[in-house]
Amino acid sequence: QGGSVVATLPAEVARHLSVAPGQVLHWREAAPGSYLVSAIDPGQLAALEAMEESIGVYREIFAALSR
């Protein structure tokens, strides 16, 4: 689509990444000529990490609110 390139992953790699056919993968450069590939959007990952940190800090308050 657009300027994208379509690639085929070996089935074992797709299972390891937990990706489905047609799912978008996110690539980021780790070092010149080296990339990290993830099925998780880096923006989502940062938000999830912030949420986990908040839950850890306010665990007792969230537990009280859930009662």
PyMOL Python script that loads the backbone (N, CA, C, O; Angstrom):
from pymol import cmd

cmd.read_pdbstr("""\
ATOM      1  N   GLN A   1       0.847  -1.164   0.000  1.00  0.00           N
ATOM      2  CA  GLN A   1       0.000   0.000   0.000  1.00  0.00           C
ATOM      3  C   GLN A   1       0.894   1.229   0.000  1.00  0.00           C
ATOM      4  O   GLN A   1       1.840   1.317   0.783  1.00  0.00           O
ATOM      5  N   GLY A   2       0.602   2.143  -0.849  1.00  0.00           N
ATOM      6  CA  GLY A   2       1.416   3.358  -0.900  1.00  0.00           C
ATOM      7  C   GLY A   2       2.853   3.030  -1.187  1.00  0.00           C
ATOM      8  O   GLY A   2       3.154   2.353  -2.170  1.00  0.00           O
ATOM      9  N   GLY A   3       3.746   3.501  -0.344  1.00  0.00           N
ATOM     10  CA  GLY A   3       5.170   3.237  -0.510  1.00  0.00           C
ATOM     11  C   GLY A   3       5.634   2.019   0.265  1.00  0.00           C
ATOM     12  O   GLY A   3       6.835   1.836   0.460  1.00  0.00           O
ATOM     13  N   SER A   4       4.693   1.171   0.718  1.00  0.00           N
ATOM     14  CA  SER A   4       5.044   0.008   1.530  1.00  0.00           C
ATOM     15  C   SER A   4       5.587  -1.123   0.679  1.00  0.00           C
ATOM     16  O   SER A   4       5.408  -1.160  -0.538  1.00  0.00           O
ATOM     17  N   VAL A   5       6.254  -2.037   1.352  1.00  0.00           N
ATOM     18  CA  VAL A   5       6.756  -3.255   0.731  1.00  0.00           C
ATOM     19  C   VAL A   5       6.106  -4.420   1.460  1.00  0.00           C
ATOM     20  O   VAL A   5       6.011  -4.412   2.688  1.00  0.00           O
ATOM     21  N   VAL A   6       5.664  -5.407   0.722  1.00  0.00           N
ATOM     22  CA  VAL A   6       5.066  -6.601   1.315  1.00  0.00           C
ATOM     23  C   VAL A   6       6.147  -7.662   1.398  1.00  0.00           C
ATOM     24  O   VAL A   6       6.899  -7.869   0.446  1.00  0.00           O
ATOM     25  N   ALA A   7       6.224  -8.342   2.551  1.00  0.00           N
ATOM     26  CA  ALA A   7       7.222  -9.393   2.735  1.00  0.00           C
ATOM     27  C   ALA A   7       6.545 -10.627   3.317  1.00  0.00           C
ATOM     28  O   ALA A   7       5.513 -10.526   3.980  1.00  0.00           O
ATOM     29  N   THR A   8       7.130 -11.778   3.065  1.00  0.00           N
ATOM     30  CA  THR A   8       6.634 -13.031   3.618  1.00  0.00           C
ATOM     31  C   THR A   8       7.548 -13.442   4.766  1.00  0.00           C
ATOM     32  O   THR A   8       8.770 -13.485   4.628  1.00  0.00           O
ATOM     33  N   LEU A   9       6.922 -13.744   5.905  1.00  0.00           N
ATOM     34  CA  LEU A   9       7.675 -14.221   7.062  1.00  0.00           C
ATOM     35  C   LEU A   9       7.559 -15.731   7.153  1.00  0.00           C
ATOM     36  O   LEU A   9       6.511 -16.289   6.828  1.00  0.00           O
ATOM     37  N   PRO A  10       8.610 -16.397   7.586  1.00  0.00           N
ATOM     38  CA  PRO A  10       8.471 -17.832   7.845  1.00  0.00           C
ATOM     39  C   PRO A  10       7.407 -18.047   8.922  1.00  0.00           C
ATOM     40  O   PRO A  10       7.266 -17.220   9.823  1.00  0.00           O
ATOM     41  N   ALA A  11       6.663 -19.139   8.838  1.00  0.00           N
ATOM     42  CA  ALA A  11       5.573 -19.423   9.780  1.00  0.00           C
ATOM     43  C   ALA A  11       6.063 -19.391  11.227  1.00  0.00           C
ATOM     44  O   ALA A  11       5.358 -18.896  12.106  1.00  0.00           O
ATOM     45  N   GLU A  12       7.242 -19.906  11.478  1.00  0.00           N
ATOM     46  CA  GLU A  12       7.790 -19.936  12.839  1.00  0.00           C
ATOM     47  C   GLU A  12       7.994 -18.520  13.387  1.00  0.00           C
ATOM     48  O   GLU A  12       7.719 -18.266  14.560  1.00  0.00           O
ATOM     49  N   VAL A  13       8.469 -17.610  12.554  1.00  0.00           N
ATOM     50  CA  VAL A  13       8.671 -16.217  12.963  1.00  0.00           C
ATOM     51  C   VAL A  13       7.321 -15.549  13.221  1.00  0.00           C
ATOM     52  O   VAL A  13       7.167 -14.825  14.205  1.00  0.00           O
ATOM     53  N   ALA A  14       6.357 -15.786  12.355  1.00  0.00           N
ATOM     54  CA  ALA A  14       5.013 -15.211  12.536  1.00  0.00           C
ATOM     55  C   ALA A  14       4.388 -15.688  13.838  1.00  0.00           C
ATOM     56  O   ALA A  14       3.760 -14.902  14.547  1.00  0.00           O
ATOM     57  N   ARG A  15       4.551 -16.964  14.160  1.00  0.00           N
ATOM     58  CA  ARG A  15       4.026 -17.491  15.429  1.00  0.00           C
ATOM     59  C   ARG A  15       4.728 -16.845  16.609  1.00  0.00           C
ATOM     60  O   ARG A  15       4.085 -16.471  17.590  1.00  0.00           O
ATOM     61  N   HIS A  16       6.034 -16.713  16.520  1.00  0.00           N
ATOM     62  CA  HIS A  16       6.813 -16.108  17.612  1.00  0.00           C
ATOM     63  C   HIS A  16       6.395 -14.657  17.851  1.00  0.00           C
ATOM     64  O   HIS A  16       6.332 -14.211  18.997  1.00  0.00           O
ATOM     65  N   LEU A  17       6.111 -13.926  16.784  1.00  0.00           N
ATOM     66  CA  LEU A  17       5.679 -12.529  16.908  1.00  0.00           C
ATOM     67  C   LEU A  17       4.178 -12.403  17.180  1.00  0.00           C
ATOM     68  O   LEU A  17       3.685 -11.309  17.455  1.00  0.00           O
ATOM     69  N   SER A  18       3.455 -13.521  17.102  1.00  0.00           N
ATOM     70  CA  SER A  18       1.995 -13.538  17.273  1.00  0.00           C
ATOM     71  C   SER A  18       1.312 -12.589  16.301  1.00  0.00           C
ATOM     72  O   SER A  18       0.493 -11.760  16.697  1.00  0.00           O
ATOM     73  N   VAL A  19       1.659 -12.721  15.020  1.00  0.00           N
ATOM     74  CA  VAL A  19       1.052 -11.872  13.997  1.00  0.00           C
ATOM     75  C   VAL A  19       0.134 -12.700  13.101  1.00  0.00           C
ATOM     76  O   VAL A  19       0.363 -13.887  12.865  1.00  0.00           O
ATOM     77  N   ALA A  20      -0.900 -12.042  12.616  1.00  0.00           N
ATOM     78  CA  ALA A  20      -1.857 -12.666  11.707  1.00  0.00           C
ATOM     79  C   ALA A  20      -1.610 -12.131  10.296  1.00  0.00           C
ATOM     80  O   ALA A  20      -1.029 -11.058  10.133  1.00  0.00           O
ATOM     81  N   PRO A  21      -2.046 -12.869   9.287  1.00  0.00           N
ATOM     82  CA  PRO A  21      -1.898 -12.369   7.916  1.00  0.00           C
ATOM     83  C   PRO A  21      -2.532 -10.982   7.772  1.00  0.00           C
ATOM     84  O   PRO A  21      -3.657 -10.755   8.217  1.00  0.00           O
ATOM     85  N   GLY A  22      -1.811 -10.077   7.158  1.00  0.00           N
ATOM     86  CA  GLY A  22      -2.306  -8.719   6.932  1.00  0.00           C
ATOM     87  C   GLY A  22      -2.038  -7.754   8.073  1.00  0.00           C
ATOM     88  O   GLY A  22      -2.275  -6.554   7.937  1.00  0.00           O
ATOM     89  N   GLN A  23      -1.548  -8.261   9.192  1.00  0.00           N
ATOM     90  CA  GLN A  23      -1.267  -7.380  10.334  1.00  0.00           C
ATOM     91  C   GLN A  23      -0.033  -6.532  10.053  1.00  0.00           C
ATOM     92  O   GLN A  23       0.916  -6.985   9.414  1.00  0.00           O
ATOM     93  N   VAL A  24      -0.061  -5.309  10.535  1.00  0.00           N
ATOM     94  CA  VAL A  24       1.059  -4.385  10.339  1.00  0.00           C
ATOM     95  C   VAL A  24       2.131  -4.678  11.377  1.00  0.00           C
ATOM     96  O   VAL A  24       1.833  -4.863  12.557  1.00  0.00           O
ATOM     97  N   LEU A  25       3.371  -4.719  10.932  1.00  0.00           N
ATOM     98  CA  LEU A  25       4.511  -4.848  11.835  1.00  0.00           C
ATOM     99  C   LEU A  25       5.200  -3.499  11.946  1.00  0.00           C
ATOM    100  O   LEU A  25       5.192  -2.708  11.003  1.00  0.00           O
ATOM    101  N   HIS A  26       5.787  -3.245  13.088  1.00  0.00           N
ATOM    102  CA  HIS A  26       6.457  -1.965  13.328  1.00  0.00           C
ATOM    103  C   HIS A  26       7.958  -2.206  13.392  1.00  0.00           C
ATOM    104  O   HIS A  26       8.440  -3.077  14.116  1.00  0.00           O
ATOM    105  N   TRP A  27       8.674  -1.418  12.622  1.00  0.00           N
ATOM    106  CA  TRP A  27      10.125  -1.545  12.512  1.00  0.00           C
ATOM    107  C   TRP A  27      10.755  -0.284  13.079  1.00  0.00           C
ATOM    108  O   TRP A  27      10.290   0.825  12.815  1.00  0.00           O
ATOM    109  N   ARG A  28      11.820  -0.459  13.862  1.00  0.00           N
ATOM    110  CA  ARG A  28      12.588   0.709  14.278  1.00  0.00           C
ATOM    111  C   ARG A  28      14.063   0.358  14.208  1.00  0.00           C
ATOM    112  O   ARG A  28      14.477  -0.768  14.484  1.00  0.00           O
ATOM    113  N   GLU A  29      14.826   1.346  13.834  1.00  0.00           N
ATOM    114  CA  GLU A  29      16.255   1.123  13.652  1.00  0.00           C
ATOM    115  C   GLU A  29      16.926   0.984  15.006  1.00  0.00           C
ATOM    116  O   GLU A  29      16.807   1.865  15.857  1.00  0.00           O
ATOM    117  N   ALA A  30      17.635  -0.124  15.208  1.00  0.00           N
ATOM    118  CA  ALA A  30      18.350  -0.372  16.458  1.00  0.00           C
ATOM    119  C   ALA A  30      19.778   0.163  16.362  1.00  0.00           C
ATOM    120  O   ALA A  30      20.327   0.679  17.336  1.00  0.00           O
ATOM    121  N   ALA A  31      20.353   0.037  15.210  1.00  0.00           N
ATOM    122  CA  ALA A  31      21.711   0.517  14.909  1.00  0.00           C
ATOM    123  C   ALA A  31      21.762   0.624  13.398  1.00  0.00           C
ATOM    124  O   ALA A  31      20.903   0.069  12.713  1.00  0.00           O
ATOM    125  N   PRO A  32      22.742   1.320  12.867  1.00  0.00           N
ATOM    126  CA  PRO A  32      22.805   1.407  11.406  1.00  0.00           C
ATOM    127  C   PRO A  32      22.807   0.014  10.764  1.00  0.00           C
ATOM    128  O   PRO A  32      23.689  -0.806  11.021  1.00  0.00           O
ATOM    129  N   GLY A  33      21.803  -0.228   9.929  1.00  0.00           N
ATOM    130  CA  GLY A  33      21.687  -1.509   9.233  1.00  0.00           C
ATOM    131  C   GLY A  33      21.045  -2.613  10.053  1.00  0.00           C
ATOM    132  O   GLY A  33      20.980  -3.755   9.599  1.00  0.00           O
ATOM    133  N   SER A  34      20.565  -2.294  11.260  1.00  0.00           N
ATOM    134  CA  SER A  34      19.954  -3.292  12.136  1.00  0.00           C
ATOM    135  C   SER A  34      18.598  -2.780  12.609  1.00  0.00           C
ATOM    136  O   SER A  34      18.475  -1.625  13.015  1.00  0.00           O
ATOM    137  N   TYR A  35      17.573  -3.643  12.558  1.00  0.00           N
ATOM    138  CA  TYR A  35      16.215  -3.226  12.917  1.00  0.00           C
ATOM    139  C   TYR A  35      15.603  -4.167  13.935  1.00  0.00           C
ATOM    140  O   TYR A  35      15.921  -5.356  13.977  1.00  0.00           O
ATOM    141  N   LEU A  36      14.720  -3.615  14.754  1.00  0.00           N
ATOM    142  CA  LEU A  36      13.892  -4.397  15.662  1.00  0.00           C
ATOM    143  C   LEU A  36      12.496  -4.439  15.066  1.00  0.00           C
ATOM    144  O   LEU A  36      11.978  -3.415  14.620  1.00  0.00           O
ATOM    145  N   VAL A  37      11.886  -5.611  15.055  1.00  0.00           N
ATOM    146  CA  VAL A  37      10.551  -5.786  14.484  1.00  0.00           C
ATOM    147  C   VAL A  37       9.613  -6.207  15.601  1.00  0.00           C
ATOM    148  O   VAL A  37       9.937  -7.086  16.399  1.00  0.00           O
ATOM    149  N   SER A  38       8.447  -5.574  15.654  1.00  0.00           N
ATOM    150  CA  SER A  38       7.476  -5.883  16.687  1.00  0.00           C
ATOM    151  C   SER A  38       6.066  -5.783  16.124  1.00  0.00           C
ATOM    152  O   SER A  38       5.808  -5.004  15.206  1.00  0.00           O
ATOM    153  N   ALA A  39       5.160  -6.573  16.678  1.00  0.00           N
ATOM    154  CA  ALA A  39       3.754  -6.477  16.296  1.00  0.00           C
ATOM    155  C   ALA A  39       3.068  -5.385  17.114  1.00  0.00           C
ATOM    156  O   ALA A  39       1.909  -5.054  16.862  1.00  0.00           O
ATOM    157  N   ILE A  40       3.780  -4.827  18.090  1.00  0.00           N
ATOM    158  CA  ILE A  40       3.220  -3.796  18.965  1.00  0.00           C
ATOM    159  C   ILE A  40       3.711  -2.428  18.516  1.00  0.00           C
ATOM    160  O   ILE A  40       4.908  -2.218  18.319  1.00  0.00           O
ATOM    161  N   ASP A  41       2.780  -1.508  18.357  1.00  0.00           N
ATOM    162  CA  ASP A  41       3.099  -0.136  17.990  1.00  0.00           C
ATOM    163  C   ASP A  41       3.919   0.500  19.118  1.00  0.00           C
ATOM    164  O   ASP A  41       3.483   0.467  20.269  1.00  0.00           O
ATOM    165  N   PRO A  42       5.092   1.076  18.827  1.00  0.00           N
ATOM    166  CA  PRO A  42       5.911   1.685  19.878  1.00  0.00           C
ATOM    167  C   PRO A  42       5.157   2.742  20.693  1.00  0.00           C
ATOM    168  O   PRO A  42       5.408   2.892  21.889  1.00  0.00           O
ATOM    169  N   GLY A  43       4.249   3.467  20.065  1.00  0.00           N
ATOM    170  CA  GLY A  43       3.444   4.446  20.792  1.00  0.00           C
ATOM    171  C   GLY A  43       2.534   3.768  21.801  1.00  0.00           C
ATOM    172  O   GLY A  43       2.365   4.258  22.917  1.00  0.00           O
ATOM    173  N   GLN A  44       1.950   2.645  21.415  1.00  0.00           N
ATOM    174  CA  GLN A  44       1.107   1.870  22.329  1.00  0.00           C
ATOM    175  C   GLN A  44       1.937   1.304  23.465  1.00  0.00           C
ATOM    176  O   GLN A  44       1.497   1.292  24.614  1.00  0.00           O
ATOM    177  N   LEU A  45       3.121   0.841  23.152  1.00  0.00           N
ATOM    178  CA  LEU A  45       3.990   0.253  24.165  1.00  0.00           C
ATOM    179  C   LEU A  45       4.327   1.278  25.234  1.00  0.00           C
ATOM    180  O   LEU A  45       4.288   0.963  26.424  1.00  0.00           O
ATOM    181  N   ALA A  46       4.657   2.491  24.834  1.00  0.00           N
ATOM    182  CA  ALA A  46       4.965   3.541  25.801  1.00  0.00           C
ATOM    183  C   ALA A  46       3.755   3.831  26.684  1.00  0.00           C
ATOM    184  O   ALA A  46       3.905   4.037  27.888  1.00  0.00           O
ATOM    185  N   ALA A  47       2.564   3.851  26.102  1.00  0.00           N
ATOM    186  CA  ALA A  47       1.342   4.102  26.869  1.00  0.00           C
ATOM    187  C   ALA A  47       1.079   2.960  27.854  1.00  0.00           C
ATOM    188  O   ALA A  47       0.687   3.206  28.994  1.00  0.00           O
ATOM    189  N   LEU A  48       1.292   1.714  27.422  1.00  0.00           N
ATOM    190  CA  LEU A  48       1.092   0.571  28.311  1.00  0.00           C
ATOM    191  C   LEU A  48       2.080   0.588  29.470  1.00  0.00           C
ATOM    192  O   LEU A  48       1.715   0.276  30.604  1.00  0.00           O
ATOM    193  N   GLU A  49       3.330   0.951  29.191  1.00  0.00           N
ATOM    194  CA  GLU A  49       4.328   1.027  30.252  1.00  0.00           C
ATOM    195  C   GLU A  49       3.973   2.119  31.256  1.00  0.00           C
ATOM    196  O   GLU A  49       4.138   1.929  32.461  1.00  0.00           O
ATOM    197  N   ALA A  50       3.489   3.258  30.770  1.00  0.00           N
ATOM    198  CA  ALA A  50       3.070   4.344  31.660  1.00  0.00           C
ATOM    199  C   ALA A  50       1.879   3.902  32.508  1.00  0.00           C
ATOM    200  O   ALA A  50       1.806   4.226  33.693  1.00  0.00           O
ATOM    201  N   MET A  51       0.944   3.163  31.903  1.00  0.00           N
ATOM    202  CA  MET A  51      -0.213   2.668  32.646  1.00  0.00           C
ATOM    203  C   MET A  51       0.223   1.703  33.743  1.00  0.00           C
ATOM    204  O   MET A  51      -0.259   1.793  34.872  1.00  0.00           O
ATOM    205  N   GLU A  52       1.130   0.780  33.422  1.00  0.00           N
ATOM    206  CA  GLU A  52       1.615  -0.174  34.421  1.00  0.00           C
ATOM    207  C   GLU A  52       2.304   0.542  35.577  1.00  0.00           C
ATOM    208  O   GLU A  52       2.136   0.162  36.736  1.00  0.00           O
ATOM    209  N   GLU A  53       3.073   1.569  35.264  1.00  0.00           N
ATOM    210  CA  GLU A  53       3.752   2.338  36.301  1.00  0.00           C
ATOM    211  C   GLU A  53       2.726   3.033  37.202  1.00  0.00           C
ATOM    212  O   GLU A  53       2.865   3.028  38.425  1.00  0.00           O
ATOM    213  N   SER A  54       1.696   3.630  36.591  1.00  0.00           N
ATOM    214  CA  SER A  54       0.652   4.309  37.364  1.00  0.00           C
ATOM    215  C   SER A  54      -0.101   3.334  38.251  1.00  0.00           C
ATOM    216  O   SER A  54      -0.398   3.635  39.407  1.00  0.00           O
ATOM    217  N   ILE A  55      -0.406   2.173  37.707  1.00  0.00           N
ATOM    218  CA  ILE A  55      -1.119   1.164  38.495  1.00  0.00           C
ATOM    219  C   ILE A  55      -0.263   0.736  39.686  1.00  0.00           C
ATOM    220  O   ILE A  55      -0.777   0.551  40.789  1.00  0.00           O
ATOM    221  N   GLY A  56       1.028   0.580  39.466  1.00  0.00           N
ATOM    222  CA  GLY A  56       1.922   0.203  40.561  1.00  0.00           C
ATOM    223  C   GLY A  56       1.957   1.255  41.658  1.00  0.00           C
ATOM    224  O   GLY A  56       1.940   0.919  42.843  1.00  0.00           O
ATOM    225  N   VAL A  57       2.005   2.511  41.276  1.00  0.00           N
ATOM    226  CA  VAL A  57       2.066   3.608  42.254  1.00  0.00           C
ATOM    227  C   VAL A  57       0.746   3.743  43.005  1.00  0.00           C
ATOM    228  O   VAL A  57       0.737   3.987  44.212  1.00  0.00           O
ATOM    229  N   TYR A  58      -0.360   3.586  42.300  1.00  0.00           N
ATOM    230  CA  TYR A  58      -1.678   3.828  42.889  1.00  0.00           C
ATOM    231  C   TYR A  58      -2.481   2.545  43.104  1.00  0.00           C
ATOM    232  O   TYR A  58      -3.711   2.585  43.138  1.00  0.00           O
ATOM    233  N   ARG A  59      -1.801   1.411  43.248  1.00  0.00           N
ATOM    234  CA  ARG A  59      -2.475   0.106  43.376  1.00  0.00           C
ATOM    235  C   ARG A  59      -3.520   0.101  44.482  1.00  0.00           C
ATOM    236  O   ARG A  59      -4.642  -0.356  44.263  1.00  0.00           O
ATOM    237  N   GLU A  60      -3.176   0.598  45.660  1.00  0.00           N
ATOM    238  CA  GLU A  60      -4.100   0.587  46.794  1.00  0.00           C
ATOM    239  C   GLU A  60      -5.338   1.452  46.514  1.00  0.00           C
ATOM    240  O   GLU A  60      -6.455   1.085  46.880  1.00  0.00           O
ATOM    241  N   ILE A  61      -5.130   2.592  45.866  1.00  0.00           N
ATOM    242  CA  ILE A  61      -6.250   3.468  45.548  1.00  0.00           C
ATOM    243  C   ILE A  61      -7.179   2.801  44.535  1.00  0.00           C
ATOM    244  O   ILE A  61      -8.400   2.836  44.692  1.00  0.00           O
ATOM    245  N   PHE A  62      -6.603   2.197  43.501  1.00  0.00           N
ATOM    246  CA  PHE A  62      -7.434   1.505  42.511  1.00  0.00           C
ATOM    247  C   PHE A  62      -8.201   0.348  43.142  1.00  0.00           C
ATOM    248  O   PHE A  62      -9.356   0.106  42.792  1.00  0.00           O
ATOM    249  N   ALA A  63      -7.563  -0.374  44.077  1.00  0.00           N
ATOM    250  CA  ALA A  63      -8.237  -1.479  44.752  1.00  0.00           C
ATOM    251  C   ALA A  63      -9.427  -0.946  45.572  1.00  0.00           C
ATOM    252  O   ALA A  63     -10.506  -1.538  45.568  1.00  0.00           O
ATOM    253  N   ALA A  64      -9.217   0.169  46.265  1.00  0.00           N
ATOM    254  CA  ALA A  64     -10.295   0.758  47.060  1.00  0.00           C
ATOM    255  C   ALA A  64     -11.438   1.239  46.162  1.00  0.00           C
ATOM    256  O   ALA A  64     -12.608   1.076  46.508  1.00  0.00           O
ATOM    257  N   LEU A  65     -11.113   1.818  45.034  1.00  0.00           N
ATOM    258  CA  LEU A  65     -12.149   2.309  44.114  1.00  0.00           C
ATOM    259  C   LEU A  65     -12.939   1.172  43.486  1.00  0.00           C
ATOM    260  O   LEU A  65     -14.107   1.348  43.139  1.00  0.00           O
ATOM    261  N   SER A  66     -12.322   0.020  43.336  1.00  0.00           N
ATOM    262  CA  SER A  66     -13.001  -1.096  42.687  1.00  0.00           C
ATOM    263  C   SER A  66     -13.995  -1.801  43.614  1.00  0.00           C
ATOM    264  O   SER A  66     -14.793  -2.625  43.166  1.00  0.00           O
ATOM    265  N   ARG A  67     -13.940  -1.473  44.905  1.00  0.00           N
ATOM    266  CA  ARG A  67     -14.858  -2.117  45.870  1.00  0.00           C
ATOM    267  C   ARG A  67     -16.212  -1.517  45.849  1.00  0.00           C
ATOM    268  O   ARG A  67     -17.089  -1.947  46.598  1.00  0.00           O
TER     269      ARG A  67
END
""", "prot")
cmd.dss("prot")
cmd.show_as("cartoon", "prot")
cmd.util.cbc("prot")
cmd.orient("prot")
